[in-house]
Amino acid sequence: PHASGYRIALLDLESQTSAGRSLCDAIGGEPAGMAFHACDVRDTEQVARVLETARAASPMGMIDLLVNNAGITRDRTFRKMTPQEWAEVHAVDLAAVVGVTRSAQPLLAPSARVVNVASVSGLAGNFGQTNYACAKGAVVGYTAQVARELEPRGIAVTAVAPGLIETAMTHAIPALQREVAAQMTSLAQIGLPQDVAMVVELLGRREAWPLRGQAVRVDGGMFFGS
């Protein structure tokens, strides 16, 4: 999105401040309108303050594109999964998506776009990820419904459902499982963050209006859950 001329407000935990600021600097820093804000997206008061700061920094005083991409995993078989592991994943992967969007709603421009990052696990399930699949599946359903409610304002809400993408989170997956997953795609390779970013940028355009409510897969042509 930064290559498309957006001023970006990046929200992440305080522990990620150094990495977040480095990323902002790498794509132009403050002169280009890139800013990092330490924020726990589970905290509605923090989110409201940061979004107001981001809105105030916008030339038009509104938010044009909101991307809900915070996510964590706490993988374990359902039999062994603890209530805490279930709750932690749902707090970040589902409740925060709803909470951030609710806080941002009054600040969204009339033709704004909201993109929620779901997962193919939410569409097809995945062993050891009952909590994650449930949360991401709920994001898909939430996207479909809230898109209908915000449509009269000209706001399009969509979702992107990545497959296995090369990120810090997926590095925790054992190498053999990663390779098996890669071979279950038509491209026989793990996706890159840029693959998802390009689709998010597409969904952020005015031309993406016909896709509202949809979950667009970015999975390299996985052979399951189609």
C-alpha positions, -999 to +999 in steps of 0.1 A: +000+000+000+028+025+007+038+023-030+002+034-039+006+067-021-009+059+013+002+075+045+005+045+068+000+042+105+014+008+117+001-006+150+019-032+169+029-042+204+053-019+223+079-048+222+079-044+184+087-006+185+122-009+172+112-032+143+082-011+135+101+021+133+128+005+112+101-007+088+085+028+086+119+044+080+126+019+052+095+030+033+101+067+037+096+075+074+077+106+087+084+127+056+064+101+036+037+099+062+048+066+077+043+063+115+046+035+140+023+035+170+028+011+200-007-003+206-022-035+218-052-041+194-070-060+222-072-027+242-101-007+228-091+025+245-055+023+231-069+016+197-093+046+198-065+070+207-041+057+181-068+058+153-077+094+162-040+103+160-038+086+126-069+103+114-056+137+125-024+131+104-044+124+073-046+153+048-083+146+044-089+139+081-103+104+074-091+069+071-092+055+035-080+020+041-080-001+073-062-035+073-068-058+102-039-082+100-029-089+136-027-126+143-012-152+166-013-190+169-014-214+199-013-247+181-023-279+198-047-307+193-082-299+205-080-325+232-049-309+247-058-272+240-062-252+271-090-226+276-062-199+278-048-209+244-083-208+229-090-174+245-057-158+235-061-167+198-097-155+197-088-122+215-063-113+188-075-130+156-112-123+160-122-099+188-095-074+178-107-074+142-142-065+153-130-040+180-106-021+157-132-019+130-158-007+154-135+020+167-125+031+132-160+031+117-168+068+125-134+078+111-137+060+077-140+080+046-172+076+025-154+054+000-131+037+025-119+001+022-116-024+051-095-056+045-095-083+071-068-109+070-084-144+075-067-177+065-073-208+044-074-225+078-106-206+084-120-220+052-107-256+053-096-262+088-061-275+098-048-301+121-038-287+155-054-253+148-090-256+160-088-223+178-071-205+149-094-221+123-125-211+143-114-175+148-104-171+111-136-188+099-155-163+120-136-134+104-148-146+070-184-147+082-180-114+100-166-098+068-196-110+047-221-095+072-204-062+081-199-056+044-237-055+039-241-030+068-213-006+056-222-008+019-247+021+020-219+044+030-199+033+000-175+014+022-163-020+009-153-047+035-134-077+021-111-104+035-079-121+022-073-157+031-036-165+028-022-200+027+013-208+041+032-175+039+069-169+048+065-150+081+079-150+116+048-169+128+052-197+102+089-201+110+078-219+141+063-248+120+087-278+117+106-278+084+091-311+073+055-298+078+064-266+059+077-286+030+046-309+029+024-278+029+044-263+001+040-294-020+003-293-016+001-262-037+001-259-075+032-237-072+050-262-049+064-233-028+056-212+003+041-178-004+058-144+003+044-115+023+044-095-010+019-119-025-006-110+002+003-073+001-005-071-036-040-085-030-046-062-001-036-033-023-060-045-050-088-047-024-080-012-013-089+002-047-122+018-057-124-009-084-126-036-058-162-026-050-177-057-066-157-079-043-172-066-011-180-093+014-157-118-003-127-137+010-100-139-016-076-168-013-039-162-017-026-198-013-007-208-044-035-231-055-038-253-025-053-287-033-076-288-003-105-266+010-113-252-024 
